[in-house]
């Protein structure tokens, strides 16, 4: 007669406990994986946004530092007396913007049928800060500008101007300001302020020149 079998198996309770432990470990691992993926996506979005801001500020610095003393002409209208045009409606009633003329638009040997100065406008529209420019410095009626989106997710944009004495929302009447500050209220980062030097004249220098005259 054969003796009793010495082989032993798992009981139903042990199998259920093993399945439960495996399920808990799998659930925790999947949660960690989802969290890592979300964190990576948020980091990529933040990195892309920072790159967008850096490029936009480089473009602004190039434009503001090459601002020139030339009157602004909007949509074929008569040239304005000021060198900078700034209010809540540069080109339409529901936008905020800043318009001016800059030099240094490369045109080697004047081979292209345009000037080396450029009419530029920074305009907020549909939560996007755009840079607009025209092929010809004095735009004619009906000419469509070239639009370059710079910064997205902008809730508000404000400009301030330094006249050598203080920051003000009002532009100097006689000349260019010494510096321009732009404040951006962004959805991701909140309020950001950048300041750029401008080839202007201080109000103190203007006052001394008028006294000397």
Buried (B, 14 or more C-beta within 10 A) or exposed (E): EEEEEEEEEEEEEEEEEEEEEEEEEEEEEEEEEEEEEEEEEEEEEEEEBEEBBEEBBEBBEEBBBBBBEBBBBBEEEEEEEBBBBBEEEBBEEEBBBBBBBBBBBEBEEEEEEBBBBBBBBBBBBEEBBBBBBBBBBBBEEEEEBEBEEBBBBBEEBBBBBBBBEEEEEEBBEEBBBBBBBBBBBBEEEEEBEBBBBBBBBBBEEBEEEEEEE
